[in-house]
Amino acid sequence: MKIARRSMVAAGTAGALFLLMAGVAAAQTAGAADNESTVLSMKYMAAAIAMGLGSIGPAIGIALIGGRAMEALGRNPEAAGAIQTNMILSVAFAEAIGIYALVVAILIGFVF
C-alpha cells in the first residue's frame, strides 16, 4: 500500500515538473527570453525528468511482480505454468507504462 502511494506521488510530481518545464519553455519561446540554449536545456531537462520519474513506477511494479511470482513458485511448484503466464502478462502491462514515459520524453525532446 505504501509503495502504491509513493508511485502515485512520484507520478504526480513528474506531471507537475513536466507542466513547469513546459510552461518555462513556452514562456521563453513566446519572447520572454530569446536565449535558444536556455529553451533547449529546459526542454531536455523536462524530457529527462519525464523519463526518469516515469520509469520508477514500472520498475517497482516489475520488482514486486517478480518477487511475488518467486514466492508463489516456491509455495506451489506444480502451478509454474499458470504463474509464469500471469507473471509475463503483468510484466508486459507494467512495461507498457514505462514505454509511455519514453514516448512522452521523445515528444518533449523533438516536438515541443
Secondary structure, DSSP 8 states (H G I E B T S, - for coil): -HHHHHHHHHHHHHHHHHHHHHHHHHHIIIII---HHHHHHHHHHHHHHHHHHHTHHHHHHHHHHHHHHHHHHHH-GGGHHHHHHHHHHHHHHHHHHHHHHHHHHHHHHHT-
